[in-house]
Amino acid sequence: MKNGLVDSLSRPGGNVTGAALFTAELESKQIELLRTLVPAATTIAVLLNPNNPNFPNQVVGLDEVQSSSGTHLSVYKGGAPAEIDAVFAGMAEQHAGALLVGADPYYVTVREQLAFLAARYKLPALYAFRDLVTAGGLISYGNSIADNYRKSAGYVARVLKGEKPADLPILQPTKFDLVINLKTAKVFGIQIPDKLLALADEVIE
């Protein structure tokens, strides 16, 4: 709604409907998971893509998380490979204790670079998408993309049968996936808490 694509979640109007990701709204839970994983971290770096239209909303959301959680968050902008290289060096210089990689499709395309740099600088990182963990990242927490695909397929069928997208409410996420890469945890020398392992939907060994 903030980007003006729909009038409301319940009645989107126009010719647009579907299943929302609400990735930015998960930042509070993601920070909580990082604090559980790396309790000694006094500063958590956050990597965001300034080219994403949702960037201003992400920053506002992080300000709210910082105020409510008492966690010091430091935002870094990276929207190109060279920028990402530079900001990781900056995070290391500023002694960031952990990293949250913002929800952005672009970061999926550079997942190997992100995983490599996180390992190089020994920076435990949490991602929004599973693909970054299968590429060697440490942990991810976010909406289940597979579940969203299934929901979207159901809507396609309804539209093909004659229903109007304007009358179909935007589906809100109900399933969230926590994925942990134990191989990467060993590289970092991190012992994953049992309570996180118990919550995990997938553990890569």
C-alpha positions in Angstrom: 0.0 0.0 0.0 2.8 2.4 0.8 4.0 2.2 -2.8 0.5 2.9 -4.1 0.1 -0.4 -5.9 -3.2 -1.3 -4.2 -5.9 0.7 -2.3 -6.0 -1.7 0.7 -5.2 -5.3 1.6 -8.8 -6.3 1.8 -9.9 -4.7 -1.4 -6.9 -4.0 -3.6 -8.9 -2.4 -6.4 -7.5 -2.0 -10.0 -6.1 -5.1 -11.6 -3.6 -6.3 -9.0 -3.8 -8.9 -6.2 -1.7 -11.8 -5.0 0.3 -12.9 -1.9 2.3 -10.4 0.0 5.8 -11.0 1.4 5.9 -8.3 4.1 9.6 -8.9 4.3 10.4 -5.5 5.8 8.0 -6.1 8.7 10.0 -9.2 9.8 13.1 -7.1 10.8 12.2 -7.2 14.5 12.1 -11.0 14.6 15.3 -11.2 12.5 17.1 -9.0 14.9 15.8 -11.0 17.8 17.2 -14.2 16.2 20.6 -12.6 15.6 20.8 -11.5 19.2 20.0 -15.1 20.3 22.7 -16.3 17.9 25.4 -13.7 18.8 24.5 -12.4 22.2 27.8 -10.6 22.6 27.2 -8.4 19.5 26.8 -4.7 20.7 26.3 -3.4 17.1 24.4 -5.1 14.3 25.1 -4.0 10.8 22.2 -3.9 8.3 22.9 -4.1 4.6 20.2 -2.5 2.4 19.9 -1.9 -1.3 19.3 1.9 -1.9 18.0 1.1 -5.4 15.0 -0.7 -3.9 11.8 1.4 -4.0 11.1 0.1 -0.5 14.4 1.4 0.9 12.9 4.4 2.8 10.3 2.2 4.4 13.0 -0.3 5.4 15.0 2.5 7.1 12.0 3.7 9.0 11.2 0.2 10.1 14.7 -0.3 11.4 14.6 2.9 13.3 11.5 1.6 15.1 13.2 -1.8 15.8 16.2 0.0 17.2 14.0 2.1 19.5 11.9 -0.8 20.7 14.7 -3.4 21.1 17.5 -1.2 22.4 19.8 -2.8 19.8 22.3 -0.5 18.1 21.8 -0.9 14.3 24.1 0.6 11.8 22.8 0.8 8.2 25.1 0.3 5.2 24.1 0.8 1.6 25.1 -1.7 -1.1 23.4 -1.9 -4.5 26.3 -3.1 -6.7 29.2 -5.7 -6.2 31.9 -3.0 -5.7 29.7 -1.2 -3.1 29.1 -4.5 -1.3 32.8 -5.2 -1.1 33.4 -1.7 0.3 30.7 -1.8 2.9 31.8 -5.2 4.3 35.2 -3.7 4.8 33.5 -0.8 6.6 31.5 -3.1 8.8 34.7 -4.8 9.9 36.4 -1.5 10.6 33.5 -0.5 12.7 33.6 -3.8 14.6 30.1 -4.9 13.8 29.2 -8.0 15.7 26.6 -9.4 13.4 24.9 -8.6 10.1 21.3 -8.5 8.8 21.1 -8.6 5.0 17.9 -6.8 4.0 15.1 -8.4 2.0 15.9 -7.7 -1.6 15.8 -9.9 -4.7 19.1 -8.3 -5.8 20.9 -9.9 -2.9 19.8 -13.4 -4.1 21.7 -12.7 -7.4 24.9 -11.9 -5.5 24.4 -14.6 -2.8 27.9 -16.2 -3.4 29.6 -12.8 -2.9 27.7 -12.1 0.3 28.4 -15.6 1.7 32.1 -15.2 0.8 32.5 -11.8 2.4 30.6 -12.7 5.5 33.0 -15.7 6.0 36.0 -13.6 5.1 35.3 -11.0 7.7 33.9 -13.5 10.2 30.6 -11.6 10.4 27.6 -13.9 11.3 24.8 -12.9 9.0 21.1 -13.5 8.8 19.3 -13.3 5.5 15.7 -13.0 4.4 15.8 -15.8 1.8 16.8 -19.5 2.0 18.8 -19.2 -1.3 21.5 -17.3 0.5 21.9 -20.0 3.1 22.2 -22.8 0.5 24.9 -20.7 -1.1 26.9 -20.8 2.1 25.2 -18.2 4.3 24.7 -18.9 8.0 21.0 -18.5 8.7 17.8 -17.1 7.1 14.4 -16.2 8.4 11.6 -15.0 6.2 8.3 -15.8 4.4 8.0 -19.2 2.8 8.4 -18.5 -0.9 7.0 -22.0 -1.8 3.9 -21.3 0.3 3.4 -18.0 -1.5 3.7 -19.7 -4.9 1.0 -22.2 -3.9 -1.3 -19.4 -2.7 -0.7 -17.4 -5.9 -1.5 -20.5 -8.1 -4.9 -20.7 -6.3 -5.6 -17.1 -7.2 -4.6 -17.6 -10.8 -7.2 -20.3 -11.0 -9.9 -18.1 -9.5 -9.1 -15.3 -11.9 -9.2 -17.6 -14.8 -12.7 -18.7 -13.7 -13.9 -15.1 -13.9 -13.3 -13.5 -10.5 -11.9 -9.9 -10.5 -8.5 -9.3 -9.0 -9.9 -6.1 -7.5 -12.2 -8.2 -5.3 -9.6 -10.7 -4.1 -7.8 -9.6 -0.9 -4.1 -9.5 -0.8 -3.1 -12.7 1.0 -0.9 -12.2 4.0 1.9 -14.6 4.9 1.2 -17.3 7.4 4.3 -19.5 7.0 7.8 -18.5 7.8 11.0 -20.5 7.3 14.0 -20.6 9.5 17.0 -22.3 7.8 20.4 -22.9 9.4 23.6 -23.9 7.8 25.7 -26.0 10.3 28.6 -26.2 7.9 28.9 -22.4 7.9 28.4 -22.3 11.7 31.5 -24.5 12.1 33.5 -22.2 9.9 32.5 -19.3 12.2 33.1 -21.3 15.3 29.5 -20.7 16.4 27.5 -23.2 18.5 23.9 -22.8 17.4 21.7 -22.7 20.5 19.5 -25.7 20.9 16.4 -23.6 21.0 17.2 -22.2 17.5 17.8 -25.7 16.1 14.5 -26.8 17.6 12.7 -24.0 15.8 14.5 -24.6 12.4 12.4 -25.7 9.4 15.6 -26.9 7.7 19.1 -27.6 8.9 21.9 -27.9 6.4 24.7 -30.3 7.6 
